[in-house]
Amino acid sequence: MKNRITTVILMMLVMAILMGSPGTTVQAAPSPARGQAVLSKAEIDGLLFVREEEKLAHDVYVELYGTWGLTVFANISSAETSHMAAVKTLLDRYGLADPAKGNGPGVFTNPDLQTLYDALVARGKLSLSDALKVGGAIEEVDIQDIEAFLATAKHADIINVYNNLVDGSCNHLRAFVTNLQRRTGEMYQPQYLSPEVYQAIINGTY
């Protein structure tokens, strides 16, 4: 009797596989292309944008270090390399094409980021003060953008990377603020963040 029940169950399973029962997907193991399906459009758009946004920060800082020779730009550009790699890991994990692939320094797939890069580099070369304010502006915008993407992120690994990127940008913003005052005597004024958020970041309570 037990063997008969087992046989019947096996036959039912075989039929279900052959016919495709409702709600059942009979496909091969997930491939990189299928990885895209597990993310929402908002998550995909966020990862693609942040990958290039982190590249923008890196490339601007490398360019400004070449112009001014200030250590803060070299240090933070190295940190941005790690940020880029963290996002690239997520792209690979979910089978998303890398928008930065094959693009050299200062070259971007996203036309808005390309325009922004060109404008930021031009401004940053005007004076050391402008260069440090450009650094601050980049980090402020990064914080705003990543927090917006955090609001739509559902996957723990993406949320973790985004939180780390926000923490990094807060550290970078404080570094640019400190260097501006030390090198030029100017007090940094927030360019995109609200005064309350900016002050919380400076105080280390954000």
PEJO-V91304 format. One record per residue. SS is DSSP state (A for helix, B for strand, O for the rest). D_CENTER is the distance of its C-alpha to the mean C-alpha in Angstrom with 1 decimal. Layout:
ss-><SS	SS>
d_center-><D_CENTER	D_CENTER>
//
This chain:
ss-><O	A	A	A	A	A	A	A	A	A	A	A	A	A	A	A	A	A	A	O	O	O	O	O	O	O	O	O	O	O	O	A	A	A	A	A	A	A	O	O	A	A	A	A	A	A	A	A	A	A	A	A	A	A	A	A	A	A	A	A	A	A	A	A	A	A	A	A	O	O	A	A	A	A	A	A	A	A	A	A	A	A	A	A	A	A	A	A	A	A	A	A	A	O	O	O	O	O	O	O	O	O	O	O	O	O	O	O	O	O	A	A	A	A	A	A	A	A	A	A	A	A	A	A	O	O	O	A	A	A	A	A	A	A	A	A	A	A	A	A	A	A	A	A	A	A	A	A	A	A	O	O	O	O	O	A	A	A	A	A	A	A	A	A	A	A	A	A	A	A	A	A	A	A	A	A	A	A	A	A	A	A	A	A	O	O	O	O	O	O	O	O	O	O	A	A	A	A	A	A	A	A	A	O	O	O>
d_center-><59.7	56.5	56.1	56.8	54.0	51.6	52.6	52.2	48.7	47.7	49.2	47.3	44.0	44.9	45.8	42.6	40.6	42.8	42.9	39.5	39.9	38.2	34.6	34.5	32.3	34.0	31.5	30.5	27.9	24.3	23.1	19.7	20.5	21.4	18.1	16.8	19.5	18.3	15.2	15.8	15.2	13.0	10.7	10.9	10.4	7.2	5.7	7.6	6.8	3.1	4.7	7.5	6.7	6.1	9.1	10.8	10.9	12.2	14.6	16.0	16.7	18.4	20.4	21.4	22.4	24.6	26.2	26.7	26.6	25.1	23.8	21.0	19.2	19.8	18.7	15.4	14.6	15.3	12.9	10.1	11.4	10.8	7.1	7.0	9.5	8.0	5.5	8.7	10.7	9.5	10.2	13.5	14.3	14.3	15.8	13.5	14.3	12.0	12.0	12.0	15.0	18.1	16.8	18.2	17.4	17.1	16.9	14.4	14.9	13.8	17.0	15.8	13.3	16.3	18.6	16.5	16.2	19.9	20.8	18.9	20.5	23.8	23.8	22.7	25.7	28.2	28.6	27.1	26.8	24.8	22.5	21.8	21.4	18.8	16.8	17.3	16.4	13.0	12.2	13.8	12.0	8.5	10.2	11.7	9.0	6.8	10.4	11.4	9.0	10.2	13.6	13.5	11.9	14.9	14.1	14.4	12.2	9.1	10.4	11.0	7.7	6.5	9.9	9.8	7.0	9.4	12.3	11.3	11.1	14.3	15.9	15.1	16.5	19.6	20.1	20.2	22.5	24.7	25.0	25.8	28.7	29.9	29.9	31.1	32.4	30.3	28.7	25.2	24.9	21.7	20.7	18.5	18.5	21.7	24.2	24.1	20.4	20.5	23.6	22.3	19.4	22.1	24.3	21.8	22.5	19.3>
//
